[in-house]
């Protein structure tokens, strides 16, 4: 699908992210903004909890794609949330990763770079599969590219566009269990 990341690259990016977070906390403490420093810490804890849930979904390719997304997709900021069911359902990791990677590529080409572009992915494991909610907000310049990308549906992936404007895109995907 894409180039392999070696451990040194991953650690370098991760260390850079952590140093940015620590500087944000330190800066707020130096300015005596205790509430903001605590809020940053709370955000870090929530992010780490979602990383743990993502890693426990038994979708290593998909997890890897999301974990490194903000390092390789400069046109939008990705956030994700995982609603953990009691038992994680096994789905086709290669298919959902391939589709998501294509969607990211399409999105990078279709939106205005260097703007406040955000993509939020909510992952909801269910007993019969996993439901994914992709919610984008930002500036979409090339609607036809996204339409083309979304029209290329592969079975058994079930895709439904919930909303599509020049500033919003909401897509729901259901991936049945294997």
C-alpha positions as CSV (number, residue, x, y, z in Angstrom):
1,X,0.0,0.0,0.0
2,X,2.7,2.5,1.0
3,X,6.2,2.6,2.2
4,X,7.2,0.8,5.4
5,X,8.1,2.9,8.4
6,X,11.1,1.8,10.4
7,X,11.2,2.0,14.2
8,X,13.5,5.0,14.2
9,X,11.1,7.0,12.1
10,X,8.2,6.1,14.3
11,X,10.0,7.0,17.5
12,X,11.3,10.3,16.0
13,X,7.8,11.4,15.1
14,X,6.3,10.2,18.4
15,X,9.0,11.9,20.4
16,X,8.4,15.2,18.4
17,X,4.6,14.9,19.3
18,X,5.3,14.3,22.9
19,X,7.8,17.2,23.2
20,X,5.2,19.5,21.6
21,X,2.6,18.4,24.2
22,X,5.1,18.8,27.1
23,X,6.0,22.3,25.9
24,X,2.3,23.2,25.7
25,X,1.8,22.0,29.4
26,X,5.0,23.8,30.5
27,X,4.0,27.0,28.7
28,X,0.6,27.1,30.4
29,X,2.2,26.4,33.8
30,X,4.7,29.2,33.2
31,X,1.8,31.5,32.5
32,X,0.1,30.3,35.6
33,X,-2.8,28.9,33.5
34,X,-3.4,25.8,35.7
35,X,-6.8,25.1,34.2
36,X,-5.5,25.1,30.6
37,X,-2.5,22.9,31.6
38,X,-4.9,20.4,33.3
39,X,-7.1,20.5,30.2
40,X,-4.1,19.6,28.0
41,X,-3.2,16.7,30.3
42,X,-6.8,15.5,30.2
43,X,-6.7,15.7,26.3
44,X,-3.5,13.6,26.3
45,X,-5.1,11.0,28.6
46,X,-8.2,10.7,26.4
47,X,-6.0,10.5,23.2
48,X,-3.9,7.7,24.8
49,X,-7.0,5.8,25.8
50,X,-8.3,5.9,22.2
51,X,-4.8,4.8,21.0
52,X,-5.1,1.8,23.3
53,X,-8.6,0.9,22.2
54,X,-7.5,1.3,18.5
55,X,-4.5,-1.0,19.1
56,X,-6.8,-3.6,20.7
57,X,-9.2,-3.8,17.7
58,X,-7.2,-6.6,16.0
59,X,-6.8,-4.4,12.9
60,X,-3.0,-3.7,12.9
61,X,-2.9,-2.2,9.4
62,X,-5.8,0.1,10.1
63,X,-4.4,1.1,13.5
64,X,-1.0,1.9,11.9
65,X,-2.6,4.0,9.2
66,X,-4.5,6.1,11.8
67,X,-1.6,6.4,14.2
68,X,0.7,7.8,11.6
69,X,-1.9,9.8,9.7
70,X,-1.1,13.2,11.1
71,X,2.6,12.7,10.2
72,X,1.9,12.0,6.5
73,X,-1.4,13.8,5.7
74,X,-0.5,17.5,5.9
75,X,-3.8,18.8,4.5
76,X,-6.0,17.7,7.4
77,X,-5.8,16.9,11.1
78,X,-7.1,13.5,12.1
79,X,-8.8,12.6,15.3
80,X,-10.4,9.3,16.1
81,X,-12.5,7.8,18.8
82,X,-13.1,4.1,19.5
83,X,-16.3,2.9,21.3
84,X,-15.1,-0.4,22.6
85,X,-17.6,-3.2,22.7
86,X,-17.0,-6.0,25.2
87,X,-15.6,-8.3,22.4
88,X,-13.8,-6.9,19.4
89,X,-15.3,-8.2,16.1
90,X,-12.8,-9.5,13.5
91,X,-13.2,-7.8,10.1
92,X,-11.2,-7.6,6.9
93,X,-8.3,-5.3,8.1
94,X,-6.7,-5.1,4.6
95,X,-10.0,-4.0,2.9
96,X,-10.9,-1.2,5.4
97,X,-7.2,0.0,5.5
98,X,-7.0,0.1,1.7
99,X,-10.3,2.0,1.5
100,X,-9.3,4.4,4.2
101,X,-5.9,5.0,2.7
102,X,-7.5,5.8,-0.7
103,X,-10.0,8.1,1.0
104,X,-7.2,10.0,2.7
105,X,-5.3,10.3,-0.6
106,X,-8.5,11.6,-2.3
107,X,-9.2,14.0,0.5
108,X,-5.6,15.4,0.4
109,X,-6.1,16.2,-3.3
110,X,-9.7,17.6,-3.0
111,X,-9.4,20.0,-0.1
112,X,-7.7,23.4,0.3
113,X,-4.3,22.9,2.0
114,X,-3.1,24.9,5.0
115,X,-6.7,25.5,6.2
116,X,-8.5,24.3,9.3
117,X,-9.4,20.9,7.8
118,X,-10.4,18.2,10.3
119,X,-11.3,14.6,9.9
120,X,-12.9,12.7,12.8
121,X,-13.3,9.0,12.6
122,X,-15.6,7.2,15.1
123,X,-15.2,3.5,15.3
124,X,-18.0,1.5,16.8
125,X,-17.5,-2.3,17.1
126,X,-20.7,-4.3,17.0
127,X,-21.6,-7.9,17.3
128,X,-22.0,-8.3,13.5
129,X,-19.2,-6.1,12.3
130,X,-17.7,-2.6,12.8
131,X,-19.3,0.7,11.9
132,X,-17.1,3.7,10.9
133,X,-18.2,7.3,10.9
134,X,-16.0,9.7,8.8
135,X,-16.8,13.3,9.5
136,X,-14.8,16.0,7.7
137,X,-15.1,19.7,8.2
138,X,-13.0,22.2,6.1
139,X,-12.8,23.5,2.6
140,X,-13.6,21.1,-0.2
141,X,-12.4,22.4,-3.5
142,X,-12.8,19.4,-5.8
143,X,-16.1,17.7,-5.0
144,X,-15.9,15.5,-8.1
145,X,-12.8,13.8,-6.8
146,X,-14.5,12.9,-3.6
147,X,-17.6,11.7,-5.4
148,X,-15.5,9.5,-7.6
149,X,-13.7,8.0,-4.6
150,X,-17.0,7.4,-2.7
151,X,-18.6,5.8,-5.8
152,X,-15.9,3.1,-5.9
153,X,-17.5,0.7,-3.4
154,X,-16.2,-2.7,-2.8
155,X,-18.3,-5.5,-1.3
156,X,-18.8,-6.4,1.5
157,X,-18.1,-2.8,2.6
158,X,-21.4,-0.8,2.9
159,X,-21.0,2.9,2.4
160,X,-23.6,5.7,2.9
161,X,-23.0,9.4,2.4
162,X,-24.9,11.2,5.2
163,X,-24.0,14.8,4.3
164,X,-21.9,16.4,1.5
165,X,-21.4,20.2,1.2
166,X,-18.5,22.4,0.3
167,X,-17.5,22.5,4.0
168,X,-18.8,19.2,5.4
169,X,-18.7,15.5,4.5
170,X,-20.1,12.7,6.6
171,X,-19.8,9.1,5.5
172,X,-20.9,6.0,7.4
173,X,-19.3,2.6,6.6
174,X,-20.3,-0.7,7.8
175,X,-17.8,-3.6,7.6
176,X,-19.4,-7.0,8.4
177,X,-17.6,-9.5,10.5
178,X,-15.6,-12.3,8.9
